[in-house]
Amino acid sequence: MTVVINIAAIISYFKLNDFLKNFVTESKKWLESVEEEEDVQFNFTEGKKVLKRFQTTPPTTEQTLIFVNNLPYDLLLQIAPETASSHWFLKMPLILFVLSAGSMGALSAAFFTLASELHDIESGNKIVLSLFASGGVCGACDIFFINMAMKFYD
């Protein structure tokens, strides 16, 4: 089960990147068409500045995610109608990364507990060493998944 959650978290991360890249390209097209029209219902002067900055310098994933999260849904439909249908997907990697971190932490604790119990029975066994190593790898993955979740969803 843990492996399935981890794979889903990594896949959702890559899907999120694709979603945000599509949003940036659609917003650039929308901004070019808006500049020609005078009566546009885009009253976000700050948002317009951000979109213009997207044209000159490519935004990071974090910047785009924060911008898209703060947009009203109606405006998102106006700017990027193709990506607006996937707006619900923005929080999916956060949920899956936190779930993965929790399952990795639980596995790490289970491996260390089992290894310490087996070490009391027989010391120097290869199984004990492999359990300690597995616990260390799970602990490292736990830290990695929490850092990934906090990187994008601060």
N, C-alpha and C positions, 0 to 999 in steps of 0.2 A: 504494500500500500504506500509506503514511504517513497519508493522509487517512482511510482505513478505520479504522486504529488510533485516530486522534484522535477520530473520530465514535463509535467503540465506547467509548472512555474517557469521553466526555461523557455518553453514554447510560447507561453503568453507574453514573456518579456520581448521576444523577437516580433511577435504580432503587434505589440504596443509600439515598437519602433517603426514598423511598417505603417501603422495607423497615423503616427505623428508625422512621418515623412509625407504621406498623402495629404494630411491637413496643411502642411506648409506649402506644398505645390498648389493645392486648390486655393489657399488664401492669397498666394501671389497672383494667380489668375483673377481672382475676385477683386483684389485691390487695383489691378490694372484697369478692369472694367469700371470700377467705381470712380476712379479719378477722372474719367471722361464725363460722368454724370454729376450733376449738381445736387439734385434732390434725393440724396440717399439717406436711409434711416439708420445710419451708423453714427451714433452720437458719442461713441467712445473716443475721445481724442487721444487718450493714453493707449487704447487698443490699436488705434490707427498708427500711432507712432511705433508700437511694437511690431505690427505687420510690415511697416516700411523698413524697420530694422531687419526683419526676416529676409527682405529682398536683398539687402546689402551684405549681411553676414549670416551664414547659416546658424540657426539657433541650436543650442544643445537640447538633448532630450528633456532635461529638467525644466528648462525655460518654456519649451513648447507645452509640456504637460501642465505646468502652472497656468499658462495663458488659457489653454483649452478648458481647464477645470473652472476658471473664473468667468468664462463666457456664459451668458444666458443661452438656453437651448434654442430659442427662436433665432438669435443672432448666429449661432453655429449652423443652423439650417440654412441661413441666408449666405453665409460665407462658404461653407463646405458641405453641400447636401449629401454627397456620397459618404463622407466620413461621419456625418452626424448620426447616421443610423447605428454606428458602432460606438456611440458615446458611452454606453453602459459598460463597455469593456475596459475603460480607463482604470478602474479600481481592481480589476481581476488579478494582475500580477502582484499587487500589494497583498491581497488575501492569500494567494498561493505561496508567496515567499514567506509570509509569517507562518502559514501552516507547515511549510517545509522546514522552517527553522525549529518549530516546536517538535515535529516528528524526529528531526535529527538530534535535538537535545535529549529527547526521551530514549532514542537508540543509544546515544553516547552513554547516558546514565546506566542503561541496561547492560551494555557491554562492559563497562568498568565494574559494575556490581558483580556480574557473572565471573569476570576475570579475577576479582579479588577473592571471591568464594572458592574458585578452583585453585587459586594460588595457595590458599590455606590447606587444601587437600594435597596437592602435588605442586611443588615449586619447580620452575625450570622447564615446564612443559611448553611445547610449541603452540598448543591451543591457547594457553594463557597469554603468551606473547602476541599472538595474532588478535586476540580479543582486545588487549590493550591498544594495539595499533588501530584496530577498527574503531574503538572508542575515540581515539585521537582524531582520526579522519572525520568521524561524524561530528565531533566538536568543532573542527575547522569548517566543515560545511555549514554548521549551525551559525557560526559567526559570519560566514560569507552571505548566507541568505538574509540574515537580519540587516547586514550592511547594504545589501541590494534593495531591500524594502525601504530602508530609511533614506537611501540616496535619492529616490524618486518621490517619496511621499513624506517629506519633512513637515 
